[in-house]
Amino acid sequence: RAAWRLVPLVMAMYIAAFLNRVNVSFAALTMNQDLGFTPEVYGWGTGIFFLGYLLFEVPSNLIMEKVGARLWLSRIMVTWAIVSMAFAFVQGPVMFFALRFLLGVAEAGFYPGILLYFTYWFPAATRARILAIFCMGIPVSNILGAPLSGWLLGIEGYGLKGWQWMYLLEGIPTLALGLYVLRGLPDNPRKASFLSLQEKEAVMARLAAEEKPQL
């Protein structure tokens, strides 16, 4: 029951993360020309994302352990959605670099945080299957995101170019999902309203048995 309730939600979160991370490659088809970006500017902008991600990944997971997965994963999603939508208003290289760095900072800790979150719920014997399903979010994101981004690039109006609409419209579902996570993602089995008391005890007993040293 926990897997059926949690894995689709977490997978949707991962699809949103990957889509908002790589949609810059689709925006570049027209954005670079509109803003006069050279290949060097675009290359530095795409790469600087990982600098922000690298610097803040460990602190992000330490904070999640302190404040709880529900609150922190929601914060991650809401902030990266806002930063991603802000790309619609980029005016030049400096702003592009700054937003790419901030996107990395905002998303830092998401993937390892999800891996840590799964340890709160699933023993090692089943965790590999759960992780495999979760990682399917990457190809699913490509399957859904590529045609969606291509279609959004063709939208123009109200003074905005297609790549600007793409950033705005792809950020809205992520923002909504992040707000839903605040309500729909329990921190751990003890706080899961969809499990009965007996089910909570069963999950915790399996996890506790796994943690005992083998003699």
Sequence and secondary structure as in RCSB ss.txt:
>XXXX:A:sequence
RAAWRLVPLVMAMYIAAFLNRVNVSFAALTMNQDLGFTPEVYGWGTGIFFLGYLLFEVPSNLIMEKVGARLWLSR
IMVTWAIVSMAFAFVQGPVMFFALRFLLGVAEAGFYPGILLYFTYWFPAATRARILAIFCMGIPVSNILGAPLSG
WLLGIEGYGLKGWQWMYLLEGIPTLALGLYVLRGLPDNPRKASFLSLQEKEAVMARLAAEEKPQL
>XXXX:A:secstr
 HHHHHHHHHHHHHHHHHHHHHHHHHHHHHHHHHHT  HHHHHHHHHHHHHHHHHHHHHHHHHHHHH HHHHHHH
HHHHHHHHHHHGGG  SHHHHHHHHHHHHHHHTTHHHHHHHHHHTT  HHHHHHHHHHHHTHHHHHHHHHHHHHH
HHTT  BTTB HHHHHHHHHHHHHHHHHHHHHHH  SSGGG TTS HHHHHHHHHHHHHHHS   
